[in-house]
């Protein structure tokens, strides 16, 4: 009888720990973030004049691709994308950071304070990821975009103010 009580107690403790870890994981992925209910128009989140001010150059054109991306063109054929994950942004950001940490064995994202609910510069300053509520915004800084991390921070701050 005593052995059965010990086994039952062990099972109850195991179930408690699994539930606790599941809750901690859900909180770290921001699954409780407020869903975005506004209009899903990516190019309306950052005007050409705001992008121009951040870049220090005139943005010549903006092209919306679906409801999740906006491409800004400026200079001599330079361009950059701003992509939106309108739902599940916390989970998406958590998976991206977790995957990079798992691959490299260390934290590779640099935290950026004061923008949205959380923001990070990706390894090698290749992107700026910002989350506000349940929306994640990714500003692509790779290749010949010419966008500096400081310019991306200014743009992300403007976008965060509209979400």
VMD Tcl script that builds the backbone (N, CA, C; Angstrom):
set m [mol new atoms 489]
animate dup $m
set s [atomselect $m all]
$s set {name element resname resid chain x y z} {
  {N N UNK 1 A 0.821 -1.187 0.000}
  {CA C UNK 1 A 0.000 0.000 0.000}
  {C C UNK 1 A 0.873 1.261 0.000}
  {N N UNK 2 A 1.913 1.261 0.850}
  {CA C UNK 2 A 2.813 2.412 0.910}
  {C C UNK 2 A 3.458 2.662 -0.448}
  {N N UNK 3 A 3.868 1.620 -1.135}
  {CA C UNK 3 A 4.501 1.743 -2.453}
  {C C UNK 3 A 3.535 2.373 -3.466}
  {N N UNK 4 A 2.269 1.990 -3.407}
  {CA C UNK 4 A 1.278 2.573 -4.312}
  {C C UNK 4 A 1.101 4.067 -4.036}
  {N N UNK 5 A 1.129 4.474 -2.779}
  {CA C UNK 5 A 1.013 5.892 -2.437}
  {C C UNK 5 A 2.222 6.679 -2.937}
  {N N UNK 6 A 3.396 6.109 -2.826}
  {CA C UNK 6 A 4.612 6.772 -3.310}
  {C C UNK 6 A 4.557 6.938 -4.830}
  {N N UNK 7 A 4.136 5.904 -5.538}
  {CA C UNK 7 A 4.022 5.972 -7.002}
  {C C UNK 7 A 2.971 7.014 -7.400}
  {N N UNK 8 A 1.830 7.028 -6.749}
  {CA C UNK 8 A 0.776 8.000 -7.053}
  {C C UNK 8 A 1.263 9.420 -6.780}
  {N N UNK 9 A 1.958 9.600 -5.675}
  {CA C UNK 9 A 2.514 10.924 -5.346}
  {C C UNK 9 A 3.542 11.366 -6.384}
  {N N UNK 10 A 4.379 10.431 -6.824}
  {CA C UNK 10 A 5.379 10.740 -7.854}
  {C C UNK 10 A 4.718 11.137 -9.163}
  {N N UNK 11 A 3.668 10.437 -9.536}
  {CA C UNK 11 A 2.935 10.772 -10.772}
  {C C UNK 11 A 2.290 12.148 -10.661}
  {N N UNK 12 A 1.699 12.451 -9.506}
  {CA C UNK 12 A 1.063 13.758 -9.316}
  {C C UNK 12 A 2.113 14.871 -9.389}
  {N N UNK 13 A 3.266 14.667 -8.784}
  {CA C UNK 13 A 4.335 15.668 -8.827}
  {C C UNK 13 A 4.833 15.855 -10.256}
  {N N UNK 14 A 4.991 14.754 -10.984}
  {CA C UNK 14 A 5.432 14.825 -12.382}
  {C C UNK 14 A 4.438 15.629 -13.222}
  {N N UNK 15 A 3.157 15.375 -13.045}
  {CA C UNK 15 A 2.124 16.108 -13.781}
  {C C UNK 15 A 2.151 17.591 -13.428}
  {N N UNK 16 A 2.370 17.896 -12.158}
  {CA C UNK 16 A 2.470 19.288 -11.717}
  {C C UNK 16 A 3.646 19.990 -12.404}
  {N N UNK 17 A 4.795 19.336 -12.446}
  {CA C UNK 17 A 5.995 19.935 -13.067}
  {C C UNK 17 A 5.795 20.124 -14.573}
  {N N UNK 18 A 5.162 19.194 -15.252}
  {CA C UNK 18 A 4.898 19.330 -16.686}
  {C C UNK 18 A 3.977 20.517 -16.925}
  {N N UNK 19 A 2.936 20.637 -16.129}
  {CA C UNK 19 A 2.012 21.763 -16.269}
  {C C UNK 19 A 2.724 23.096 -16.014}
  {N N UNK 20 A 3.586 23.130 -15.009}
  {CA C UNK 20 A 4.336 24.339 -14.683}
  {C C UNK 20 A 5.281 24.728 -15.831}
  {N N UNK 21 A 6.000 23.766 -16.390}
  {CA C UNK 21 A 6.920 24.046 -17.505}
  {C C UNK 21 A 6.151 24.481 -18.747}
  {N N UNK 22 A 4.997 23.887 -18.997}
  {CA C UNK 22 A 4.167 24.275 -20.137}
  {C C UNK 22 A 3.719 25.722 -19.980}
  {N N UNK 23 A 3.317 26.098 -18.789}
  {CA C UNK 23 A 2.896 27.476 -18.521}
  {C C UNK 23 A 4.066 28.447 -18.713}
  {N N UNK 24 A 5.248 28.101 -18.209}
  {CA C UNK 24 A 6.432 28.949 -18.378}
  {C C UNK 24 A 6.780 29.118 -19.858}
  {N N UNK 25 A 6.699 28.034 -20.626}
  {CA C UNK 25 A 6.991 28.095 -22.055}
  {C C UNK 25 A 5.988 28.990 -22.767}
  {N N UNK 26 A 4.709 28.841 -22.447}
  {CA C UNK 26 A 3.677 29.663 -23.083}
  {C C UNK 26 A 3.899 31.142 -22.771}
  {N N UNK 27 A 4.285 31.458 -21.542}
  {CA C UNK 27 A 4.562 32.851 -21.192}
  {C C UNK 27 A 5.775 33.376 -21.949}
  {N N UNK 28 A 6.809 32.570 -22.113}
  {CA C UNK 28 A 8.012 33.031 -22.815}
  {C C UNK 28 A 7.739 33.261 -24.293}
  {N N UNK 29 A 6.719 32.624 -24.849}
  {CA C UNK 29 A 6.354 32.799 -26.258}
  {C C UNK 29 A 5.291 33.878 -26.439}
  {N N UNK 30 A 4.888 34.517 -25.337}
  {CA C UNK 30 A 3.917 35.610 -25.370}
  {C C UNK 30 A 2.602 35.195 -26.034}
  {N N UNK 31 A 2.158 33.981 -25.734}
  {CA C UNK 31 A 0.890 33.513 -26.297}
  {C C UNK 31 A -0.298 34.246 -25.694}
  {N N UNK 32 A -0.063 34.996 -24.616}
  {CA C UNK 32 A -1.138 35.757 -23.984}
  {C C UNK 32 A -1.186 37.197 -24.486}
  {N N UNK 33 A -0.381 37.530 -25.499}
  {CA C UNK 33 A -0.335 38.889 -26.027}
  {C C UNK 33 A -1.666 39.257 -26.675}
  {N N UNK 34 A -2.005 40.524 -26.557}
  {CA C UNK 34 A -3.261 41.024 -27.113}
  {C C UNK 34 A -3.231 40.917 -28.639}
  {N N UNK 35 A -4.240 40.300 -29.254}
  {CA C UNK 35 A -4.269 40.181 -30.711}
  {C C UNK 35 A -4.440 41.549 -31.376}
  {N N UNK 36 A -3.865 41.688 -32.544}
  {CA C UNK 36 A -3.970 42.926 -33.311}
  {C C UNK 36 A -5.326 42.952 -34.006}
  {N N UNK 37 A -6.046 44.045 -33.871}
  {CA C UNK 37 A -7.370 44.149 -34.461}
  {C C UNK 37 A -7.459 45.261 -35.502}
  {N N UNK 38 A -6.351 45.940 -35.762}
  {CA C UNK 38 A -6.357 47.034 -36.725}
  {C C UNK 38 A -6.291 46.544 -38.163}
  {N N UNK 39 A -6.152 47.497 -39.072}
  {CA C UNK 39 A -6.077 47.180 -40.496}
  {C C UNK 39 A -4.706 46.608 -40.820}
  {N N UNK 40 A -4.693 45.590 -41.633}
  {CA C UNK 40 A -3.444 44.909 -42.006}
  {C C UNK 40 A -2.936 45.468 -43.332}
  {N N UNK 41 A -2.429 46.685 -43.258}
  {CA C UNK 41 A -1.874 47.369 -44.412}
  {C C UNK 41 A -0.433 47.734 -44.090}
  {N N UNK 42 A 0.513 46.902 -44.492}
  {CA C UNK 42 A 1.902 47.098 -44.085}
  {C C UNK 42 A 2.500 48.435 -44.485}
  {N N UNK 43 A 2.197 48.932 -45.658}
  {CA C UNK 43 A 2.809 50.186 -46.107}
  {C C UNK 43 A 2.227 51.400 -45.390}
  {N N UNK 44 A 1.078 51.237 -44.747}
  {CA C UNK 44 A 0.487 52.341 -43.991}
  {C C UNK 44 A 1.137 52.510 -42.620}
  {N N UNK 45 A 1.936 51.539 -42.205}
  {CA C UNK 45 A 2.568 51.593 -40.889}
  {C C UNK 45 A 3.806 52.497 -40.854}
  {N N UNK 46 A 4.414 52.738 -42.013}
  {CA C UNK 46 A 5.599 53.585 -42.101}
  {C C UNK 46 A 5.515 54.370 -43.405}
  {N N UNK 47 A 5.353 55.676 -43.293}
  {CA C UNK 47 A 5.210 56.501 -44.496}
  {C C UNK 47 A 6.558 56.660 -45.195}
  {N N UNK 48 A 6.501 57.083 -46.446}
  {CA C UNK 48 A 7.748 57.308 -47.201}
  {C C UNK 48 A 8.561 58.432 -46.572}
  {N N UNK 49 A 7.899 59.457 -46.058}
  {CA C UNK 49 A 8.650 60.555 -45.435}
  {C C UNK 49 A 9.325 60.096 -44.145}
  {N N UNK 50 A 8.665 59.236 -43.363}
  {CA C UNK 50 A 9.277 58.713 -42.135}
  {C C UNK 50 A 10.461 57.810 -42.469}
  {N N UNK 51 A 10.306 56.974 -43.499}
  {CA C UNK 51 A 11.419 56.120 -43.925}
  {C C UNK 51 A 12.566 56.985 -44.447}
  {N N UNK 52 A 12.250 58.027 -45.210}
  {CA C UNK 52 A 13.279 58.935 -45.737}
  {C C UNK 52 A 14.028 59.620 -44.604}
  {N N UNK 53 A 13.302 60.099 -43.593}
  {CA C UNK 53 A 13.940 60.751 -42.445}
  {C C UNK 53 A 14.892 59.797 -41.727}
  {N N UNK 54 A 14.465 58.560 -41.528}
  {CA C UNK 54 A 15.305 57.577 -40.834}
  {C C UNK 54 A 16.549 57.242 -41.642}
  {N N UNK 55 A 16.387 57.116 -42.961}
  {CA C UNK 55 A 17.501 56.753 -43.837}
  {C C UNK 55 A 18.457 57.914 -44.115}
  {N N UNK 56 A 17.907 59.123 -44.099}
  {CA C UNK 56 A 18.701 60.272 -44.510}
  {C C UNK 56 A 18.771 60.386 -46.023}
  {N N UNK 57 A 17.886 59.691 -46.715}
  {CA C UNK 57 A 17.782 59.709 -48.177}
  {C C UNK 57 A 16.311 59.631 -48.556}
  {N N UNK 58 A 16.011 60.108 -49.737}
  {CA C UNK 58 A 14.626 60.100 -50.199}
  {C C UNK 58 A 14.216 58.702 -50.666}
  {N N UNK 59 A 13.091 58.246 -50.139}
  {CA C UNK 59 A 12.510 56.983 -50.599}
  {C C UNK 59 A 11.733 57.288 -51.871}
  {N N UNK 60 A 12.106 56.614 -52.958}
  {CA C UNK 60 A 11.516 56.886 -54.275}
  {C C UNK 60 A 10.189 56.181 -54.471}
  {N N UNK 61 A 10.063 54.954 -53.962}
  {CA C UNK 61 A 8.816 54.217 -54.166}
  {C C UNK 61 A 8.593 53.199 -53.058}
  {N N UNK 62 A 7.334 52.843 -52.917}
  {CA C UNK 62 A 6.920 51.841 -51.931}
  {C C UNK 62 A 5.986 50.888 -52.638}
  {N N UNK 63 A 6.211 49.589 -52.418}
  {CA C UNK 63 A 5.352 48.584 -53.040}
  {C C UNK 63 A 4.885 47.593 -51.982}
  {N N UNK 64 A 3.571 47.470 -51.863}
  {CA C UNK 64 A 3.003 46.517 -50.920}
  {C C UNK 64 A 2.908 45.158 -51.586}
  {N N UNK 65 A 3.324 44.113 -50.851}
  {CA C UNK 65 A 3.215 42.741 -51.344}
  {C C UNK 65 A 2.268 41.991 -50.411}
  {N N UNK 66 A 1.045 41.832 -50.881}
  {CA C UNK 66 A 0.040 41.157 -50.065}
  {C C UNK 66 A -0.291 41.977 -48.834}
  {N N UNK 67 A -0.618 41.283 -47.757}
  {CA C UNK 67 A -0.933 41.981 -46.510}
  {C C UNK 67 A 0.173 41.828 -45.482}
  {N N UNK 68 A 1.324 41.295 -45.919}
  {CA C UNK 68 A 2.360 41.037 -44.919}
  {C C UNK 68 A 3.704 41.691 -45.193}
  {N N UNK 69 A 3.893 42.382 -46.324}
  {CA C UNK 69 A 5.206 42.964 -46.594}
  {C C UNK 69 A 5.097 44.265 -47.378}
  {N N UNK 70 A 6.118 45.086 -47.183}
  {CA C UNK 70 A 6.205 46.354 -47.891}
  {C C UNK 70 A 7.667 46.552 -48.282}
  {N N UNK 71 A 7.908 46.888 -49.553}
  {CA C UNK 71 A 9.268 47.106 -50.048}
  {C C UNK 71 A 9.465 48.593 -50.328}
  {N N UNK 72 A 10.494 49.163 -49.731}
  {CA C UNK 72 A 10.846 50.570 -49.898}
  {C C UNK 72 A 12.079 50.651 -50.788}
  {N N UNK 73 A 12.020 51.461 -51.847}
  {CA C UNK 73 A 13.142 51.635 -52.767}
  {C C UNK 73 A 13.671 53.059 -52.654}
  {N N UNK 74 A 14.997 53.191 -52.689}
  {CA C UNK 74 A 15.625 54.503 -52.571}
  {C C UNK 74 A 17.020 54.453 -53.179}
  {N N UNK 75 A 17.654 55.611 -53.275}
  {CA C UNK 75 A 19.037 55.674 -53.743}
  {C C UNK 75 A 19.208 55.101 -55.136}
  {N N UNK 76 A 20.355 54.494 -55.362}
  {CA C UNK 76 A 20.691 53.882 -56.659}
  {C C UNK 76 A 20.330 52.410 -56.659}
  {N N UNK 77 A 19.042 52.134 -56.710}
  {CA C UNK 77 A 18.584 50.751 -56.756}
  {C C UNK 77 A 18.592 50.036 -55.422}
  {N N UNK 78 A 18.755 50.754 -54.337}
  {CA C UNK 78 A 18.737 50.125 -53.013}
  {C C UNK 78 A 17.292 49.942 -52.561}
  {N N UNK 79 A 17.072 48.917 -51.784}
  {CA C UNK 79 A 15.737 48.671 -51.253}
  {C C UNK 79 A 15.829 47.819 -50.001}
  {N N UNK 80 A 14.771 47.868 -49.218}
  {CA C UNK 80 A 14.670 47.022 -48.030}
  {C C UNK 80 A 13.206 46.660 -47.832}
  {N N UNK 81 A 12.998 45.543 -47.147}
  {CA C UNK 81 A 11.650 45.038 -46.878}
  {C C UNK 81 A 11.312 45.202 -45.399}
  {N N UNK 82 A 10.043 45.476 -45.147}
  {CA C UNK 82 A 9.496 45.432 -43.796}
  {C C UNK 82 A 8.384 44.403 -43.852}
  {N N UNK 83 A 8.546 43.330 -43.062}
  {CA C UNK 83 A 7.589 42.220 -43.071}
  {C C UNK 83 A 6.850 42.164 -41.739}
  {N N UNK 84 A 5.576 41.807 -41.817}
  {CA C UNK 84 A 4.708 41.775 -40.644}
  {C C UNK 84 A 4.153 40.376 -40.437}
  {N N UNK 85 A 4.197 39.929 -39.197}
  {CA C UNK 85 A 3.501 38.720 -38.778}
  {C C UNK 85 A 2.381 39.229 -37.877}
  {N N UNK 86 A 1.179 39.297 -38.430}
  {CA C UNK 86 A 0.062 39.949 -37.751}
  {C C UNK 86 A -0.508 39.129 -36.602}
  {N N UNK 87 A -0.288 37.830 -36.624}
  {CA C UNK 87 A -0.827 36.956 -35.587}
  {C C UNK 87 A 0.245 35.957 -35.204}
  {N N UNK 88 A 0.427 35.731 -33.920}
  {CA C UNK 88 A 1.436 34.775 -33.460}
  {C C UNK 88 A 2.844 35.329 -33.505}
  {N N UNK 89 A 2.988 36.645 -33.424}
  {CA C UNK 89 A 4.308 37.276 -33.492}
  {C C UNK 89 A 5.234 36.868 -32.359}
  {N N UNK 90 A 4.686 36.695 -31.172}
  {CA C UNK 90 A 5.503 36.282 -30.031}
  {C C UNK 90 A 6.086 34.896 -30.231}
  {N N UNK 91 A 5.267 34.000 -30.735}
  {CA C UNK 91 A 5.727 32.635 -30.995}
  {C C UNK 91 A 6.769 32.638 -32.107}
  {N N UNK 92 A 6.503 33.387 -33.174}
  {CA C UNK 92 A 7.442 33.456 -34.298}
  {C C UNK 92 A 8.792 33.993 -33.849}
  {N N UNK 93 A 8.777 35.069 -33.059}
  {CA C UNK 93 A 10.030 35.648 -32.573}
  {C C UNK 93 A 10.752 34.675 -31.646}
  {N N UNK 94 A 10.007 34.024 -30.775}
  {CA C UNK 94 A 10.612 33.062 -29.855}
  {C C UNK 94 A 11.252 31.891 -30.579}
  {N N UNK 95 A 10.595 31.394 -31.618}
  {CA C UNK 95 A 11.148 30.273 -32.388}
  {C C UNK 95 A 12.410 30.703 -33.117}
  {N N UNK 96 A 12.388 31.890 -33.733}
  {CA C UNK 96 A 13.573 32.374 -34.457}
  {C C UNK 96 A 14.766 32.529 -33.514}
  {N N UNK 97 A 14.547 33.150 -32.380}
  {CA C UNK 97 A 15.637 33.326 -31.411}
  {C C UNK 97 A 16.100 31.992 -30.846}
  {N N UNK 98 A 15.139 31.113 -30.532}
  {CA C UNK 98 A 15.490 29.806 -29.979}
  {C C UNK 98 A 16.268 28.954 -30.961}
  {N N UNK 99 A 15.880 28.989 -32.230}
  {CA C UNK 99 A 16.590 28.203 -33.248}
  {C C UNK 99 A 18.025 28.678 -33.396}
  {N N UNK 100 A 18.217 29.993 -33.442}
  {CA C UNK 100 A 19.585 30.525 -33.572}
  {C C UNK 100 A 20.420 30.199 -32.344}
  {N N UNK 101 A 19.805 30.261 -31.180}
  {CA C UNK 101 A 20.526 29.927 -29.940}
  {C C UNK 101 A 20.912 28.457 -29.930}
  {N N UNK 102 A 19.999 27.606 -30.409}
  {CA C UNK 102 A 20.270 26.170 -30.446}
  {C C UNK 102 A 21.398 25.857 -31.434}
  {N N UNK 103 A 21.376 26.503 -32.587}
  {CA C UNK 103 A 22.396 26.253 -33.614}
  {C C UNK 103 A 23.772 26.734 -33.162}
  {N N UNK 104 A 23.825 27.946 -32.605}
  {CA C UNK 104 A 25.119 28.528 -32.244}
  {C C UNK 104 A 25.580 28.142 -30.845}
  {N N UNK 105 A 24.649 27.739 -30.011}
  {CA C UNK 105 A 25.006 27.377 -28.644}
  {C C UNK 105 A 25.074 28.570 -27.716}
  {N N UNK 106 A 24.700 29.761 -28.202}
  {CA C UNK 106 A 24.710 30.954 -27.354}
  {C C UNK 106 A 23.680 31.957 -27.872}
  {N N UNK 107 A 23.404 32.958 -27.066}
  {CA C UNK 107 A 22.463 34.001 -27.474}
  {C C UNK 107 A 23.136 34.857 -28.540}
  {N N UNK 108 A 22.521 34.941 -29.719}
  {CA C UNK 108 A 23.125 35.673 -30.836}
  {C C UNK 108 A 22.394 36.964 -31.159}
  {N N UNK 109 A 21.228 37.177 -30.565}
  {CA C UNK 109 A 20.458 38.393 -30.809}
  {C C UNK 109 A 20.828 39.438 -29.758}
  {N N UNK 110 A 20.888 40.697 -30.174}
  {CA C UNK 110 A 21.196 41.793 -29.270}
  {C C UNK 110 A 19.897 42.516 -28.932}
  {N N UNK 111 A 19.598 42.608 -27.663}
  {CA C UNK 111 A 18.371 43.253 -27.216}
  {C C UNK 111 A 18.434 44.756 -27.494}
  {N N UNK 112 A 17.311 45.307 -27.944}
  {CA C UNK 112 A 17.172 46.742 -28.196}
  {C C UNK 112 A 16.078 47.242 -27.262}
  {N N UNK 113 A 16.414 48.172 -26.411}
  {CA C UNK 113 A 15.462 48.672 -25.417}
  {C C UNK 113 A 14.633 49.820 -25.971}
  {N N UNK 114 A 13.397 49.926 -25.478}
  {CA C UNK 114 A 12.564 51.080 -25.750}
  {C C UNK 114 A 11.769 51.050 -27.040}
  {N N UNK 115 A 11.728 49.910 -27.723}
  {CA C UNK 115 A 10.951 49.805 -28.958}
  {C C UNK 115 A 9.957 48.666 -28.809}
  {N N UNK 116 A 8.671 48.979 -28.900}
  {CA C UNK 116 A 7.639 47.956 -28.783}
  {C C UNK 116 A 7.699 47.257 -27.440}
  {N N UNK 117 A 7.213 46.015 -27.419}
  {CA C UNK 117 A 7.280 45.210 -26.200}
  {C C UNK 117 A 8.639 44.542 -26.064}
  {N N UNK 118 A 9.259 44.233 -27.181}
  {CA C UNK 118 A 10.620 43.706 -27.211}
  {C C UNK 118 A 11.156 43.867 -28.630}
  {N N UNK 119 A 12.465 44.063 -28.710}
  {CA C UNK 119 A 13.092 44.220 -30.018}
  {C C UNK 119 A 14.517 43.684 -29.942}
  {N N UNK 120 A 14.985 43.141 -31.076}
  {CA C UNK 120 A 16.320 42.552 -31.145}
  {C C UNK 120 A 16.951 42.836 -32.496}
  {N N UNK 121 A 18.270 43.007 -32.475}
  {CA C UNK 121 A 19.042 43.014 -33.706}
  {C C UNK 121 A 19.524 41.595 -33.927}
  {N N UNK 122 A 19.312 41.086 -35.124}
  {CA C UNK 122 A 19.723 39.722 -35.466}
  {C C UNK 122 A 21.244 39.670 -35.621}
  {N N UNK 123 A 21.815 38.478 -35.629}
  {CA C UNK 123 A 23.268 38.335 -35.774}
  {C C UNK 123 A 23.792 39.078 -37.009}
  {N N UNK 124 A 24.927 39.748 -36.827}
  {CA C UNK 124 A 25.549 40.477 -37.924}
  {C C UNK 124 A 24.735 41.678 -38.372}
  {N N UNK 125 A 23.833 42.162 -37.491}
  {CA C UNK 125 A 22.947 43.279 -37.837}
  {C C UNK 125 A 22.213 43.032 -39.149}
  {N N UNK 126 A 21.776 41.782 -39.366}
  {CA C UNK 126 A 21.106 41.407 -40.614}
  {C C UNK 126 A 19.620 41.741 -40.620}
  {N N UNK 127 A 19.052 42.028 -39.460}
  {CA C UNK 127 A 17.632 42.368 -39.372}
  {C C UNK 127 A 17.358 42.987 -38.013}
  {N N UNK 128 A 16.267 43.710 -37.939}
  {CA C UNK 128 A 15.753 44.174 -36.663}
  {C C UNK 128 A 14.370 43.559 -36.520}
  {N N UNK 129 A 14.196 42.796 -35.449}
  {CA C UNK 129 A 12.909 42.165 -35.147}
  {C C UNK 129 A 12.294 42.893 -33.964}
  {N N UNK 130 A 11.042 43.316 -34.120}
  {CA C UNK 130 A 10.353 44.027 -33.061}
  {C C UNK 130 A 8.984 43.397 -32.882}
  {N N UNK 131 A 8.564 43.271 -31.616}
  {CA C UNK 131 A 7.237 42.743 -31.331}
  {C C UNK 131 A 6.483 43.743 -30.475}
  {N N UNK 132 A 5.234 43.947 -30.860}
  {CA C UNK 132 A 4.328 44.726 -30.020}
  {C C UNK 132 A 3.010 43.970 -30.005}
  {N N UNK 133 A 2.602 43.581 -28.818}
  {CA C UNK 133 A 1.417 42.732 -28.696}
  {C C UNK 133 A 1.676 41.419 -29.406}
  {N N UNK 134 A 0.778 41.041 -30.275}
  {CA C UNK 134 A 0.894 39.771 -30.992}
  {C C UNK 134 A 1.491 39.944 -32.391}
  {N N UNK 135 A 1.954 41.152 -32.720}
  {CA C UNK 135 A 2.499 41.435 -34.046}
  {C C UNK 135 A 4.022 41.496 -33.982}
  {N N UNK 136 A 4.668 40.796 -34.927}
  {CA C UNK 136 A 6.119 40.893 -35.063}
  {C C UNK 136 A 6.433 41.612 -36.374}
  {N N UNK 137 A 7.385 42.522 -36.316}
  {CA C UNK 137 A 7.833 43.270 -37.489}
  {C C UNK 137 A 9.304 42.941 -37.701}
  {N N UNK 138 A 9.641 42.617 -38.943}
  {CA C UNK 138 A 11.023 42.296 -39.292}
  {C C UNK 138 A 11.491 43.277 -40.375}
  {N N UNK 139 A 12.531 44.051 -40.066}
  {CA C UNK 139 A 13.116 44.967 -41.037}
  {C C UNK 139 A 14.401 44.323 -41.537}
  {N N UNK 140 A 14.425 44.004 -42.812}
  {CA C UNK 140 A 15.554 43.291 -43.423}
  {C C UNK 140 A 16.710 44.260 -43.672}
  {N N UNK 141 A 17.864 43.972 -43.105}
  {CA C UNK 141 A 19.045 44.821 -43.250}
  {C C UNK 141 A 20.153 44.125 -44.042}
  {N N UNK 142 A 19.856 42.973 -44.629}
  {CA C UNK 142 A 20.878 42.190 -45.329}
  {C C UNK 142 A 21.273 42.810 -46.656}
  {N N UNK 143 A 22.365 42.286 -47.158}
  {CA C UNK 143 A 22.804 42.626 -48.509}
  {C C UNK 143 A 23.113 44.092 -48.675}
  {N N UNK 144 A 22.685 44.604 -49.783}
  {CA C UNK 144 A 23.005 45.983 -50.138}
  {C C UNK 144 A 21.867 46.930 -49.801}
  {N N UNK 145 A 21.138 46.629 -48.745}
  {CA C UNK 145 A 20.016 47.498 -48.393}
  {C C UNK 145 A 20.515 48.875 -47.965}
  {N N UNK 146 A 21.685 48.925 -47.339}
  {CA C UNK 146 A 22.233 50.195 -46.899}
  {C C UNK 146 A 21.557 50.765 -45.669}
  {N N UNK 147 A 20.651 50.012 -45.071}
  {CA C UNK 147 A 19.950 50.477 -43.882}
  {C C UNK 147 A 20.805 50.166 -42.654}
  {N N UNK 148 A 21.100 51.186 -41.873}
  {CA C UNK 148 A 21.888 50.998 -40.656}
  {C C UNK 148 A 20.984 50.543 -39.518}
  {N N UNK 149 A 21.552 49.930 -38.501}
  {CA C UNK 149 A 20.728 49.567 -37.341}
  {C C UNK 149 A 20.042 50.775 -36.706}
  {N N UNK 150 A 20.703 51.930 -36.681}
  {CA C UNK 150 A 20.072 53.124 -36.104}
  {C C UNK 150 A 18.856 53.552 -36.911}
  {N N UNK 151 A 18.963 53.508 -38.243}
  {CA C UNK 151 A 17.820 53.851 -39.098}
  {C C UNK 151 A 16.680 52.860 -38.877}
  {N N UNK 152 A 17.014 51.577 -38.760}
  {CA C UNK 152 A 15.994 50.550 -38.524}
  {C C UNK 152 A 15.310 50.773 -37.179}
  {N N UNK 153 A 16.059 51.182 -36.173}
  {CA C UNK 153 A 15.465 51.458 -34.855}
  {C C UNK 153 A 14.469 52.608 -34.948}
  {N N UNK 154 A 14.817 53.650 -35.694}
  {CA C UNK 154 A 13.906 54.785 -35.859}
  {C C UNK 154 A 12.626 54.347 -36.558}
  {N N UNK 155 A 12.769 53.530 -37.602}
  {CA C UNK 155 A 11.593 53.055 -38.335}
  {C C UNK 155 A 10.739 52.142 -37.461}
  {N N UNK 156 A 11.368 51.232 -36.723}
  {CA C UNK 156 A 10.633 50.305 -35.861}
  {C C UNK 156 A 9.878 51.070 -34.776}
  {N N UNK 157 A 10.465 52.145 -34.267}
  {CA C UNK 157 A 9.808 52.953 -33.261}
  {C C UNK 157 A 8.538 53.605 -33.821}
  {N N UNK 158 A 8.604 54.099 -35.045}
  {CA C UNK 158 A 7.427 54.691 -35.698}
  {C C UNK 158 A 6.336 53.640 -35.889}
  {N N UNK 159 A 6.733 52.463 -36.356}
  {CA C UNK 159 A 5.780 51.384 -36.583}
  {C C UNK 159 A 5.123 50.955 -35.272}
  {N N UNK 160 A 5.946 50.806 -34.217}
  {CA C UNK 160 A 5.429 50.376 -32.920}
  {C C UNK 160 A 4.372 51.357 -32.408}
  {N N UNK 161 A 4.551 52.632 -32.699}
  {CA C UNK 161 A 3.585 53.625 -32.270}
  {C C UNK 161 A 2.236 53.484 -32.945}
  {N N UNK 162 A 2.182 52.781 -34.067}
  {CA C UNK 162 A 0.926 52.608 -34.804}
  {C C UNK 162 A 0.253 51.273 -34.529}
  {N N UNK 163 A 0.949 50.377 -33.867}
  {CA C UNK 163 A 0.364 49.044 -33.616}
  {C C UNK 163 A -0.437 49.041 -32.309}
}
mol reanalyze $m
mol bondsrecalc $m
mol representation Tube
mol addrep $m
